[in-house]
Amino acid sequence: MKFKTFLYLLLSLFTVQALTSCTDIIEPSISKYTVKLEAPTDQYTSPSYTINFWWDQVANALTYHLQVVTPTFASPGSLVLDTVITGNKFSFSLSPGNYQWRVMAENGSSQTPYAGARSFTVGASSIKQQTVQLSTPANNYLTNSDAIVLTWATLYGATKYQLQIDTNSFADTTHLVYNNVLSGQQFNFNFPKDQVYQWRVRGENDTAYSLWSSTNTMTYDHTPPGQVSVLLPANNQTVALPVNLQWSSTATANKYKLYVFQSDSTTNYSSVFPMIINTTDYNFNFGSSGDRVYWKVSAIDAAGNEGQASVLRSFVLQ
């Protein structure tokens, strides 16, 4: 009888834990929420070709689906924009005309209805009052690739674009890394050396220039971090599980790559290795008594450069 009572309590506890785990995993539904649109307001007339869309965030939403049509959703002539973004702000350059926009929120299991569509008008004006919108790469971009493709949005009324690239924030426009007029909306740029670069674009036609775009920054870094020094355990030391592997930090590293090998010193110890780690130690808890384990560590910086690995060391499991 006592055994049955114990078994019942055990099953009850398991059921409660299972239900609790399911509750933790189940994603809250957002289907009853509504996205509140902020700007542009209904019937707004914009003197700028660049429209800054803005709405309130919805609790438990992961992404937002933004649509823009011309002239209306009831009688669409063209789907101008259909994009999914993670934030609650998005800028897009449009030609003069009448438009409507709407947004719905989404997560992995549910979505809100679309917010009621709002109408707005983009008025025609000289490109002198307009600004080119930069597309890619995003501001503060960091890369270890030798080349990058710079892109920007079409500006209505512009027939060509002037692209400038600098490393001194355009303090002296007579000495720039690159300065040329292009017919399209992209340019393949090869970085001369490791450095922080700024770039901007303006549109032009036969009679006028637009304002300069905002200045975006990109950093080219292909210099790897320094070599890591492994600290503990000492080479050839006999140790008990779990083994705390320790190594030194490296100045420009933001993570480390841990390699662990079997007794032949070349075969990965298991499928989990090599492993990316954000700290300077790791508790190794695999293997059996008498096993010899080899290991080494390399540093990886924010740009993705991997430095030279440490000296290969080994230890024996007690």
N, C-alpha and C positions, 0 to 999 in steps of 0.2 A: 504493500500500500504506500509505504514511504517512497519507494522507487517510482511509482506512478505519479505521486505528487511532485517529486523532483523533476521527472520528465516533463510534466505539464508546465511547471514553472520555467524550465529551460526552453521549451517550445514557445511559450508566451514571450519570453525575453527576446528570442530570435525574431519573432514576428514584429515586436515593437521596434527592434533595431533595423529590420528590413524596411518597415514603413517609414522610419525616420530617414534612412538612406535614400529612399525613393523621393521623399519630400525635398531632400537637399538637391537631388538631381533634376527634379521637375522644374521647368522654366515657367515663371509666372506668365499668364496670358495677358496680352495688351489689347485684345480685340475690342474691349469696351471703351478704350481711350480715344481721344481725338487730338490730332496735332493742331496746335494754335499757330496760325501764320502771323508773322510780325511785319515783314517788309519784303517787297514793296506792298503798300496798302492798296486796297481795291480802287480802281480808276486812276491810279497814279500815272503821271506823265513824266518820263525821265529825260532830262537833257543829255544824259550820258549814255553811251552805247553799252557800257559795262553795268550790268544789273547785279546788285548784291542781295541775294535771297537769304532770308533769315526767319527761323521759326523756333518755338520753344521745344526743349527736349522733353521726351516722354520717358517716365520711369520704366526701367527694364527693357528699353529698346536698344538694339545693337546697331541698326543702320536705318537710313531714311531714303525713301524712293522719291526723287524729285522729277516731275514732268513739266515741260513747257510746250505749248502748242500755239499755232497761229491759225485763225484768229481766236477760236473758242473750242472748248472740248465738245460742246453740243454740235458744232459744225466745223471740225478741224480741217484745215487745208494742208497742214504739215505738222509732224511731230518734230519740234526743234531740238528738244533736249529730253533725254530719258536716262537718268543716271542714279546710282546708289552710292551714298557717302556715309561716313561714320559720324560726322559732326552735324551741327545745326546751322551752318553757314556755308554758302557756296556762291562764287562769283562766276558770271558768264557774260561774254560779249555778244550782243545781238545787233541785227540791222534795224533801221527804223521800221516801225509797224505796230500792229496791235497784237497782244498776246494774252494768254491766260496761264496761270501756274497753280500747281497743287502738290501736296506732299502727304505721304503716309509713312508711318513708323513700322519697323519690322524687328522681330527677333527670330530665333531658330525654329519656333513652333507656332507663332501667331503674328498677326499684323493688325494695324488699325485700319479703319476705312480711310479713304482719301479725304483730306480736309476740303471744305467747299472751295471751289476754284476762285481765284482772284484775277481780275483783269488789270492790265497796265499797258501803257503806250510808250514806245521809244520814239522820241522826236528826232527829226532830221536836223543836222547842224554841221558846221564846218568841222573838219578833223582837228582844227586848232584847239578845240576844247575837249578833245577825246584822248584816251589813254589806251595803249596796247596792253592786253592782259597776258602775262607770262604763264606758260603751261607747265613745261617740264624742263629740267628737274625742279622739284619744290625748293623753296628757300632753305638755306642751311644744309644743303645736300653734301654728304660725305661719301667719297668713293676712292677705290684703289685701281679703278680701270683707267687705262691710258687715254681713252676718248669718251666723249659724252655727246649726246644729241640734244641740242637746245631747241625748244619749240615754243611757239606763242600763237595766240588766237588771231584770226582774221579781224582786221579793223575795217568796218564799212567806210568806203571812200578812199582808202589807201591803196596805192598801186605797187608800192615797194616798202621795204623796211630797213632801217639803219640799226645794225647790231654793234654794240660796243662791249668789250670785255677788258677788265682792268684788275690790277692788284693793289691799287691805291685809292679806291673809292672815287675814281674819276676826278681827283684833285687837279690833275693836269691832263686835259683832253688832247694835248698835242703828243703825248707819249702814252699810248695805250697798247695793250697786248694784241687787241684786234679791233678794227674799226672799218666797217664796210657796209655798203647798201646791197640788199638782197631782194630777189623777186618773190621768194616763197616765205613760208612760215616755219622753217627749220634750218639748222646749221650743225654740221658735224665738226666738233672742236676737239683738237688734240692738246692735252695739257703739256706745256713745256717742261714743268718741274713741279715738285711738291710745293704747294702754296695755297693760300686762300684767294679765290677769284670772285669778282663781282661782274654781273652782266645786266644789261638793260636794252630795251628796244623802243624805237618810235616809228610810227608810220609816216608816210609822205606820199604826195602826189605831185602833179606838175606845178601846183600853185601854193601848197601849204605843207607844214609839218604838224604832226600831233605832239602832245606832251610826251615826255619820256615816261616809260613804264616805271613801276616800282623797281628798286634794285634788289636782285636776288643774289645770294652768296652760295658758292660751292667750294668745297675743299678737296684737293687732290692729295692723297697720302698713299704712297706705295712703299714706304719705308717700314720694314717689319720691326717688332719689338726686340729687345735684347734677349739673350739666352737665359733660360731659367736655371737656377741651381736647386737640385733636390736636397732636402735636409735630413728627413727621417723616413724610414729606418736607415741605419747605416748599411753600407754595402755588405752583402753576404751575411747579415745578421739573422739569427733565428728568432722568430717572433710568433706570438699567439694571435689567433683571430679574436676580434677584428683588428686589422692592421691600419693604423692611422698614417697615411702617406702625407708628407708635408713637403712643401717647396717654397722658395722665396718669391716675393712679389716682384713684378717688373714694371718700370715706370709708366710706359705707355699702354700697358695691357688692360683690357677690361674683362677678359675671361681667359681660361686656360684649357688646353686640350691634353687629357690624360690618356696615355697609351699603356696598356697592360698586356703582357704576352705570356704564353705558356713556356715551359722549360726549354724549348728550342730557341727562345728569344725573338722569334719572328711571327709566330701565329698568335692572333688576337686571343686573349684569354677566354672571352665570350663575345656574344653579339652586341653587348652593351658598350664595348670598347672599340675605338677610342671614344671618350666621353668628354663633353663640354662642361666645364665647371666654373662657377663664378667666384669661388673662394680659393684659398691656397692650401687646402687639405682635403682628404677624402678617406672615408673609412672603408677599407677593402675587406669584404667578408665572404670570400669564395674559397674553394679548394679544400684539400685534405692534408693531414699531417705528412710532412716529408716533401711536399710539393715545393719546387723552386719557381718563383714568380719574378719576371723581369718587368721593369716599368721605367717610363720617362715622361716628361712634361714639356709642352711648348706654350708660349704666350701668343694670344691673338688680340690685336687692337680693334678699335671701333670701326675702322675701315675694312676689316677682314683680313689684314695681313698677318700671316703666321710666322713667328720667329723660329730660329734654330732651336731644336729640341735639346733638353738637358742631356747630360751623360747618362747612358743606360745603366741602371742599377738592378740588383736582384736581392731577394730575401727568401728565406726558407721557412715554411710553416711548421710550427712546433707540434 
